[in-house]
Amino acid sequence: MEYLCRFEQFSDFGDFTQELQGWETTFVQLSVGQLKIDHGCFDAGDVILHRTRFGLGSACRSTRRTDWPSLAIDLSPKRWCGIDVPVGTVRLIVPGREMHVVSHDPWDTLFISIHRDTLARWAPGVADALDADLTPDHYLLPSDPTAVDALIGWTQALLSARPAIDDADEAKEWAGALRQRLKQHLLAVLGSEPPTRRISSLHRVARYDAALAALEAIHRAGPRKVTVASLARELGITNRAIEYAFRSVIGVGPSQYMLAERLNRARHDLRGGWRSKSSVTTIAFQYEFENLSRFTSQYTRLFGERPSDTLRAAKNALG
């Protein structure tokens, strides 16, 4: 029996990212507590509809590496590339361009991944923007709020029903009919207007560029502890400029973000610690948490469990 719509639950970003074919994505958990991810998906071949809900606030840096642009409809408020986007915002995600999204509330987004050739046939004005050298705010698309609500309601009903069809020909016909309905909803959402070339604020763009450079420096540092002062020296700007850039783009201060980043990396290694037989102490020291007691306290406060619990659960899952 084949399910044409899938619905899965995850409690770890690493497990979830295996579902994101064609994406290069890293997540950092920002809110305190146990992570829960709900993921529903309908695959129609050249169009893939999926809705993702995180139970906690998080930051994401993501790039589509294939010829599949995506349209994202935000069902919870977010900060995207330094821009505050309200519920109902429609964003165009272009392959090959890195995007940064932060949500301090539970994360809820509807994605429509659509092959480039299909988008060119359905919405040529939107497809033309894929090759244009535009700043992030140009990819916030004008949309019809009534049509957005209709698409969200239809998606909810589709993913909740998850019908099972035994006959292959009937399943193919059913998927084709749903694809056509999805096309109708999508075209109603987009209307006929192409992305507009709005003029960006120079200060906002400068802060976004500074935050992007800082995030790249943090990523390159790997397990090494990075300070605001060392970031400022590396980038040739002031500590205050780093602070403003992070709060403008990410929504949290640089120190808070860097601590969350190191804790998330340590959690990833703890979940795979059974492979290398690493201990909590070894992993804590690897990420330059010199005070083991403080590491345990910070880890427990963020993830809702002790690092030893994470390592034990990983070993138990192996059997």
C-alpha positions as CSV (number, residue, x, y, z in Angstrom):
1,M,0.0,0.0,0.0
2,E,1.6,3.3,-1.1
3,Y,1.0,6.6,0.6
4,L,1.0,9.5,-1.9
5,C,1.4,11.9,1.0
6,R,3.9,11.3,3.8
7,F,3.9,12.7,7.3
8,E,6.9,12.1,9.6
9,Q,8.1,13.3,13.0
10,F,11.7,14.0,14.1
11,S,13.4,15.1,17.3
12,D,16.8,15.9,15.8
13,F,17.8,18.3,13.0
14,G,20.3,15.8,11.6
15,D,17.6,13.2,11.0
16,F,15.3,15.8,9.5
17,T,17.8,17.2,7.1
18,Q,18.1,13.8,5.4
19,E,14.6,14.5,4.1
20,L,15.7,17.8,2.4
21,Q,16.9,16.5,-0.9
22,G,18.6,19.2,-2.9
23,W,19.3,21.4,0.1
24,E,22.5,22.2,2.0
25,T,21.2,23.2,5.4
26,T,22.4,23.7,8.9
27,F,20.2,24.5,11.9
28,V,20.8,26.0,15.3
29,Q,18.3,25.5,18.1
30,L,17.7,28.8,19.9
31,S,14.7,28.1,22.1
32,V,14.8,26.1,25.3
33,G,13.3,22.6,25.4
34,Q,12.9,19.3,23.6
35,L,12.9,19.7,19.8
36,K,9.9,18.3,17.8
37,I,9.7,18.5,14.0
38,D,6.5,17.6,12.0
39,H,7.1,17.2,8.3
40,G,4.3,16.5,5.7
41,C,5.1,16.0,2.0
42,F,3.3,15.5,-1.3
43,D,5.5,14.7,-4.3
44,A,4.1,15.2,-7.8
45,G,7.3,14.7,-9.7
46,D,8.1,18.2,-10.9
47,V,6.4,19.9,-8.0
48,I,6.9,18.9,-4.3
49,L,4.7,20.4,-1.6
50,H,6.0,20.1,2.0
51,R,5.0,21.7,5.3
52,T,7.5,21.9,8.1
53,R,6.8,22.8,11.7
54,F,9.4,23.1,14.5
55,G,8.2,23.1,18.1
56,L,11.0,25.6,19.0
57,G,12.6,28.7,17.7
58,S,15.7,28.1,15.6
59,A,18.1,29.6,13.0
60,C,18.8,28.1,9.6
61,R,21.3,28.8,6.9
62,S,20.3,27.1,3.7
63,T,21.2,26.8,0.0
64,R,19.4,25.0,-2.7
65,R,22.1,23.2,-4.7
66,T,19.9,21.9,-7.6
67,D,17.9,23.4,-10.4
68,W,14.8,23.5,-8.1
69,P,13.8,26.9,-6.8
70,S,11.3,27.0,-4.0
71,L,8.4,29.2,-2.9
72,A,8.1,29.5,0.9
73,I,4.9,30.7,2.5
74,D,5.5,31.6,6.1
75,L,2.8,30.5,8.6
76,S,4.8,31.9,11.6
77,P,6.7,35.2,11.8
78,K,10.4,35.0,10.8
79,R,13.5,37.1,10.2
80,W,14.8,36.3,6.7
81,C,18.1,37.7,5.5
82,G,17.7,40.6,7.9
83,I,14.1,41.3,6.9
84,D,11.2,40.8,9.3
85,V,8.5,38.9,7.4
86,P,5.0,38.5,8.8
87,V,2.6,35.5,8.6
88,G,1.5,35.0,5.0
89,T,4.7,36.2,3.3
90,V,5.6,34.5,0.1
91,R,9.4,34.2,-0.5
92,L,11.2,33.0,-3.6
93,I,14.3,30.8,-2.8
94,V,16.8,30.8,-5.6
95,P,19.2,27.9,-6.2
96,G,22.8,28.6,-5.3
97,R,22.1,31.6,-3.0
98,E,22.6,31.2,0.7
99,M,19.6,32.3,2.8
100,H,19.4,32.8,6.6
101,V,16.1,32.4,8.4
102,V,15.5,32.9,12.2
103,S,12.3,32.2,14.1
104,H,12.0,32.8,17.9
105,D,8.5,31.3,17.9
106,P,7.5,27.8,16.8
107,W,8.5,27.6,13.1
108,D,5.8,26.8,10.5
109,T,6.4,27.1,6.8
110,L,4.8,25.7,3.7
111,F,7.3,25.1,0.9
112,I,6.6,24.5,-2.8
113,S,9.7,23.2,-4.6
114,I,9.2,23.4,-8.3
115,H,11.4,22.4,-11.2
116,R,12.8,25.5,-13.0
117,D,11.3,24.5,-16.3
118,T,7.9,24.0,-14.8
119,L,8.1,27.4,-13.0
120,A,9.1,29.0,-16.3
121,R,5.9,27.6,-17.9
122,W,3.6,28.4,-15.0
123,A,4.9,31.8,-13.9
124,P,7.5,33.2,-16.3
125,G,7.7,36.6,-14.5
126,V,8.8,34.8,-11.3
127,A,11.2,32.5,-13.2
128,D,12.9,35.5,-14.8
129,A,14.0,36.6,-11.3
130,L,16.1,33.4,-10.8
131,D,18.8,34.8,-13.1
132,A,18.6,38.4,-11.9
133,D,21.2,39.7,-9.4
134,L,18.7,41.0,-6.8
135,T,19.0,41.7,-3.1
136,P,17.0,39.6,-0.7
137,D,14.0,41.9,-0.3
138,H,13.3,41.6,-4.1
139,Y,12.4,38.0,-3.5
140,L,9.5,38.8,-1.2
141,L,6.7,38.3,-3.8
142,P,3.4,40.2,-4.0
143,S,0.6,37.8,-3.3
144,D,-3.2,37.6,-2.8
145,P,-3.9,37.0,0.9
146,T,-7.2,35.3,0.2
147,A,-5.5,32.9,-2.2
148,V,-2.7,32.3,0.3
149,D,-5.4,31.3,2.9
150,A,-7.1,29.0,0.4
151,L,-3.7,27.2,-0.4
152,I,-2.9,26.8,3.3
153,G,-6.4,25.3,3.9
154,W,-6.1,22.9,1.0
155,T,-2.6,21.8,2.0
156,Q,-3.7,21.1,5.5
157,A,-6.6,18.9,4.3
158,L,-4.4,17.1,1.8
159,L,-1.6,16.3,4.2
160,S,-4.1,15.3,7.0
161,A,-6.0,12.9,4.8
162,R,-2.9,10.9,3.5
163,P,-5.0,8.6,1.3
164,A,-3.6,5.2,0.4
165,I,-4.2,3.9,-3.1
166,D,-3.3,0.4,-4.2
167,D,-3.6,0.6,-8.0
168,A,-0.6,2.2,-9.6
169,D,-2.6,3.8,-12.5
170,E,-5.2,5.2,-10.2
171,A,-2.4,6.6,-7.9
172,K,-0.8,8.3,-10.9
173,E,-4.1,9.8,-12.1
174,W,-4.8,11.0,-8.5
175,A,-1.4,12.6,-8.2
176,G,-1.9,14.3,-11.6
177,A,-5.2,15.8,-10.5
178,L,-3.7,17.1,-7.3
179,R,-0.8,18.6,-9.3
180,Q,-3.3,20.5,-11.4
181,R,-5.1,21.8,-8.3
182,L,-1.8,22.8,-6.8
183,K,-1.0,24.7,-10.0
184,Q,-4.3,26.6,-9.7
185,H,-3.7,27.5,-6.1
186,L,-0.1,28.7,-6.8
187,L,-1.1,30.9,-9.8
188,A,-3.9,32.4,-7.7
189,V,-1.4,33.2,-4.9
190,L,1.2,34.8,-7.3
191,G,-1.2,36.7,-9.5
192,S,0.5,38.2,-12.6
193,E,3.0,40.5,-11.0
194,P,6.7,39.7,-11.2
195,P,9.1,40.5,-8.3
196,T,9.4,44.2,-7.9
197,R,12.8,46.0,-7.8
198,R,12.4,47.8,-4.6
199,I,15.3,50.0,-3.4
200,S,17.0,48.5,-0.3
201,S,18.2,50.5,2.7
202,L,21.9,50.8,2.5
203,H,22.3,50.5,6.2
204,R,20.3,47.3,6.3
205,V,22.2,45.8,3.4
206,A,25.5,46.7,5.0
207,R,24.5,45.0,8.3
208,Y,23.3,41.9,6.4
209,D,26.7,41.7,4.6
210,A,28.5,42.1,7.9
211,A,26.3,39.4,9.6
212,L,26.9,37.0,6.6
213,A,30.7,37.5,6.8
214,A,30.6,36.9,10.6
215,L,28.5,33.7,10.2
216,E,31.0,32.4,7.6
217,A,33.9,33.1,10.0
218,I,32.1,31.3,12.8
219,H,31.5,28.3,10.5
220,R,35.1,28.2,9.4
221,A,36.2,28.2,13.1
222,G,34.7,24.8,13.6
223,P,35.0,23.6,17.2
224,R,37.2,26.6,18.2
225,K,35.6,29.2,20.5
226,V,35.2,32.5,18.8
227,T,34.7,35.9,20.5
228,V,33.1,39.1,19.3
229,A,36.5,40.8,19.5
230,S,38.2,38.2,17.4
231,L,35.4,38.4,14.8
232,A,35.6,42.2,14.7
233,R,39.4,42.0,14.1
234,E,39.1,39.4,11.4
235,L,36.4,41.4,9.6
236,G,38.0,44.8,10.2
237,I,35.0,46.3,11.8
238,T,34.1,47.3,15.4
239,N,32.6,45.2,18.1
240,R,29.5,47.4,18.0
241,A,29.1,46.9,14.3
242,I,29.1,43.1,14.9
243,E,26.5,43.5,17.7
244,Y,24.2,45.7,15.5
245,A,24.6,43.3,12.5
246,F,23.6,40.2,14.6
247,R,20.7,41.8,16.3
248,S,19.4,43.2,13.0
249,V,19.8,40.1,10.9
250,I,19.7,37.1,13.4
251,G,17.6,38.8,16.1
252,V,20.0,37.8,19.0
253,G,23.4,39.1,20.1
254,P,26.5,37.5,18.7
255,S,27.6,35.9,22.0
256,Q,24.2,34.2,22.5
257,Y,24.3,32.9,18.9
258,M,27.8,31.6,19.1
259,L,27.1,29.8,22.4
260,A,24.0,28.2,20.8
261,E,26.0,27.2,17.7
262,R,28.7,25.4,19.8
263,L,26.1,23.7,22.0
264,N,24.2,22.5,18.9
265,R,27.5,21.1,17.4
266,A,28.3,19.4,20.6
267,R,24.8,17.8,20.6
268,H,25.3,16.6,17.1
269,D,28.5,14.8,18.1
270,L,26.9,13.4,21.2
271,R,24.2,11.8,19.1
272,G,26.9,10.1,17.1
273,G,29.3,9.5,20.0
274,W,28.6,5.8,20.1
275,R,30.5,5.5,16.8
276,S,33.8,6.9,18.1
277,K,33.1,5.9,21.8
278,S,33.6,9.6,22.7
279,S,32.6,10.7,26.2
280,V,30.8,13.9,27.3
281,T,34.0,15.2,28.6
282,T,35.9,14.6,25.4
283,I,33.2,16.4,23.3
284,A,32.9,19.3,25.7
285,F,36.6,19.9,25.6
286,Q,36.6,19.5,21.8
287,Y,34.3,22.6,21.6
288,E,36.4,24.4,24.2
289,F,33.9,24.2,27.1
290,E,36.6,24.1,29.8
291,N,34.2,24.0,32.7
292,L,32.3,20.7,32.5
293,S,29.7,21.7,35.1
294,R,28.9,24.9,33.3
295,F,28.7,23.0,29.9
296,T,26.2,20.6,31.4
297,S,24.1,23.4,32.8
298,Q,24.1,25.4,29.6
299,Y,23.3,22.3,27.5
300,T,20.5,21.2,29.8
301,R,19.0,24.6,29.8
302,L,18.9,24.7,26.0
303,F,17.9,21.2,25.1
304,G,15.9,20.1,28.1
305,E,18.2,17.1,28.8
306,R,21.7,16.5,30.1
307,P,24.5,15.7,27.6
308,S,24.9,12.3,29.2
309,D,21.2,11.6,28.5
310,T,21.8,12.5,24.8
311,L,24.8,10.1,24.6
312,R,23.0,7.3,26.4
313,A,19.9,7.6,24.2
314,A,22.1,7.4,21.1
315,K,23.7,4.2,22.4
316,N,20.3,2.7,23.4
317,A,18.9,3.5,19.9
318,L,21.7,1.4,18.4
319,G,20.6,-1.5,20.6
